[in-house]
Amino acid sequence: MIGATIVGLPIFGALACVLVVYAGAVMQASTGVGVGILSSPVLLLVDPDFIPAAVVVSVLPLSFSVAIADRAHIDRRGVTAALIGRVPGLVFGAVVVAAISDDVLAILVSTTVLLGVAVSITTKRFTPTTPALVLAGFGSGFTGTAVGVGGPPIAMTYQHSDPVTMRATISFFFSVGSVLTAIALVVAGELGRRQLELVALLLPSILLGLVTARRYKSKLVGSGVRPVVLGLSAFSAVALLVRTLV
C-alpha cells in the first residue's frame, strides 16, 4: 500500500534495513564482525536514529550467543586489555555523539567504515600485544559508541589470529563492551523509546542471521563471502558520503 510504514519508516526502507542487518549478522556470527561495518551506512541513510544506539543494542544477543558457544577459545588476557581501553573510549564517544549533527555523524560513519575496509584488506600483520589491545579497545569504544561501528580496531589486531579465537574473543569483547556502551548512551540521552522501536525491527534479522551462521559457518569462514561484504560496505559508505557532501 502506498505510504505504508513500519515503525515510522517507509516499507522499502525498513526492508532494506532488515536485509542488510541479516547479512551483517551472518558475517558477524561467523567471523566476529560484520553488522556495524556493513549495515551502518544503509541504516543511517534510512533513519539517523538507528545510529549508534539501535545497532549497539540489537547486536547484543548475537555477541553473547557466539561468546558462550566459543567460550573455550576466548583470549582472556587480550580481552581484558581491550576492555580496559574501551571504557575511556566509550566515554569519549558518548560525549561526541551527543554533540554532533546528523551530517557530521554521516561523515564519521562513512570514514570509519572505509577505514575499516582498508584495514581488513591490508597485508600488514598486527600482533595482539597488551598495549596494542588497549589502544584497539579505546578505538573500538569510541567508534562503537559514536557511530555504531566498533569492529575494525579490534578486528585489525586479531585478523591474523586463529579464526575461532578471533571470533570468540571479539564476541566476548562486544558482549561486555556493548552493555557498557548502552549505559553510556542512556546517560548521553541517545537511547530512548525511538531507538528501542528500531531495535525491535532489527532483532529478528539478528536472530535469523545467528541461526544461518550456525548452520553454514564452516562454509562462510575463509570463503569468498568476506570480499563481497567488504565491497558492499565500501559502496554504501561512499554513497552515504556523497549524499551528505553533495
C-alpha positions in Angstrom: 0.0 0.0 0.0 1.3 3.5 -0.9 2.5 5.3 2.1 2.7 2.2 4.3 5.3 2.3 7.1 6.9 0.0 9.6 7.9 1.7 12.9 7.6 5.0 11.1 9.9 4.0 8.2 8.9 3.7 4.6 8.2 0.0 4.0 11.0 -0.4 1.4 13.5 1.4 3.6 12.6 -0.8 6.5 13.0 -3.9 4.3 16.5 -2.7 3.2 17.5 -2.3 6.9 16.2 -5.8 7.8 18.1 -7.4 4.9 21.4 -5.6 5.4 21.4 -6.3 9.1 20.6 -10.0 8.4 23.6 -10.2 6.0 25.8 -8.5 8.6 24.6 -10.8 11.4 25.5 -13.9 9.3 29.0 -12.4 8.8 29.5 -11.4 12.4 28.4 -14.7 13.8 30.9 -16.4 11.5 33.9 -14.1 11.9 33.3 -11.8 14.9 32.5 -8.6 12.9 30.0 -7.6 10.2 26.9 -5.9 11.5 28.3 -2.4 12.1 30.6 -2.1 9.1 28.1 -3.5 6.6 24.8 -2.0 7.8 25.6 1.3 9.5 25.7 3.4 6.3 22.5 2.0 5.0 20.7 2.4 8.3 21.9 6.0 8.6 20.6 6.7 5.1 17.1 5.4 6.1 16.9 7.0 9.6 19.7 8.6 11.7 18.0 7.3 14.8 19.5 3.9 14.1 23.0 5.1 14.8 24.5 4.3 17.2 22.2 3.1 19.9 19.9 0.8 17.9 22.8 -1.0 16.3 24.7 -1.4 19.6 21.7 -2.9 21.4 20.5 -5.1 18.6 23.8 -6.9 18.3 23.9 -7.9 21.9 22.1 -11.3 21.6 24.4 -12.3 18.7 27.6 -11.3 20.6 26.5 -13.2 23.8 25.5 -16.3 21.9 28.7 -16.6 20.0 30.8 -15.8 23.1 29.0 -18.5 25.1 29.3 -21.1 22.3 33.0 -20.4 21.7 33.9 -19.6 25.3 36.8 -22.1 25.5 38.6 -20.2 22.8 38.4 -16.7 24.3 41.8 -14.9 24.7 41.2 -13.8 28.3 44.3 -11.8 28.6 43.7 -10.0 25.4 40.0 -9.2 26.0 40.8 -7.8 29.5 43.3 -5.4 28.0 40.9 -4.4 25.3 38.1 -3.8 27.8 40.4 -1.6 29.9 40.9 0.6 26.8 37.2 0.5 25.8 36.0 2.3 28.9 37.6 5.7 28.3 36.9 5.3 24.6 33.2 4.9 25.0 33.0 7.8 27.4 34.7 10.0 24.7 32.3 8.5 22.1 29.2 9.3 24.1 30.3 12.9 24.5 30.9 13.2 20.8 27.7 11.6 19.6 25.6 13.8 21.9 27.2 17.0 20.5 27.4 16.4 16.7 24.9 17.0 13.9 23.4 14.3 11.6 25.6 15.4 8.8 28.8 15.1 10.9 27.6 11.7 12.1 27.2 10.6 8.5 30.7 11.7 7.6 32.1 9.9 10.7 30.2 6.7 9.8 31.4 6.7 6.2 35.0 7.4 7.0 35.0 4.8 9.8 33.6 2.1 7.5 36.0 3.0 4.7 39.0 2.8 7.2 37.7 -0.5 8.4 37.6 -1.9 4.9 41.1 -0.6 4.2 42.4 -2.2 7.4 40.6 -5.5 6.6 42.4 -5.9 3.2 45.8 -4.8 4.4 48.6 -7.5 4.4 50.3 -5.9 7.4 50.3 -8.2 10.4 49.4 -6.9 13.8 50.4 -8.7 16.9 47.8 -8.7 19.8 50.2 -7.3 22.4 48.7 -5.8 25.6 49.5 -2.1 24.5 48.0 -2.8 21.1 44.9 -4.3 22.5 44.4 -1.4 25.0 44.7 1.0 22.1 42.3 -1.1 19.9 39.9 -1.2 22.8 39.9 2.6 23.1 39.4 3.0 19.3 36.6 0.4 19.3 34.9 2.0 22.3 35.0 5.4 20.6 33.8 4.4 17.2 31.3 1.9 18.5 29.7 4.5 20.8 29.9 7.4 18.4 28.9 5.7 15.1 27.9 2.1 15.9 31.0 0.6 14.1 33.3 -0.8 16.8 34.6 -3.8 15.0 37.5 -2.6 12.8 40.0 -1.5 15.6 39.8 -4.8 17.5 39.4 -7.0 14.4 42.6 -5.4 13.0 44.6 -6.6 16.0 43.2 -10.2 15.7 42.7 -10.6 12.0 45.8 -12.9 11.5 45.0 -15.0 14.6 43.2 -18.3 14.6 39.6 -17.6 13.3 37.9 -19.3 16.2 40.0 -17.4 18.7 39.3 -14.2 16.8 35.5 -14.8 16.7 35.2 -15.9 20.3 37.4 -13.1 21.7 35.8 -10.3 19.7 32.3 -11.6 20.6 33.0 -11.6 24.3 34.6 -8.1 24.0 31.4 -6.8 22.3 29.2 -8.6 24.8 30.7 -6.7 27.8 31.7 -3.6 25.9 28.3 -3.1 24.2 26.5 -3.2 27.6 28.8 -0.5 28.9 28.3 1.5 25.7 24.5 1.2 26.0 24.7 2.6 29.5 26.8 5.5 28.3 24.3 6.2 25.5 21.4 6.3 28.0 23.3 8.8 30.1 24.0 10.8 27.0 20.3 10.8 26.1 20.9 8.8 22.9 19.0 5.7 23.8 15.2 6.1 24.3 11.9 4.8 23.1 12.5 5.6 19.4 15.8 3.6 19.4 14.1 0.7 21.1 11.4 0.6 18.4 14.2 0.3 15.8 15.9 -2.4 17.9 12.6 -4.4 17.7 12.7 -4.1 13.9 16.3 -5.4 13.7 16.2 -8.2 16.3 14.6 -10.8 14.0 17.3 -10.3 11.4 20.0 -10.6 14.1 18.5 -13.9 15.4 17.9 -15.3 11.9 21.5 -14.4 10.9 22.7 -16.2 14.0 20.8 -19.4 13.1 22.0 -19.2 9.5 25.6 -18.8 10.6 25.5 -21.8 12.9 24.3 -23.9 10.0 26.8 -22.7 7.4 29.6 -21.3 9.5 32.2 -23.8 8.2 31.5 -22.7 4.6 31.5 -19.0 5.4 34.8 -18.8 7.3 37.6 -18.3 4.8 35.2 -18.3 1.8 34.7 -15.7 -0.9 31.9 -14.0 1.1 34.2 -11.7 3.0 35.4 -9.7 -0.1 31.8 -9.3 -1.2 30.8 -7.9 2.3 33.7 -5.5 2.3 32.9 -4.3 -1.2 29.3 -3.7 -0.3 30.4 -1.9 2.9 32.7 0.4 0.9 30.0 1.1 -1.7 27.3 2.0 0.9 29.8 4.2 2.8 30.7 6.1 -0.3 27.1 6.5 -1.2 26.4 7.9 2.2 29.3 10.3 2.0 28.3 11.5 -1.4 24.8 12.1 -0.3 26.0 14.1 2.7 28.5 16.2 1.0 26.7 16.9 -2.4 
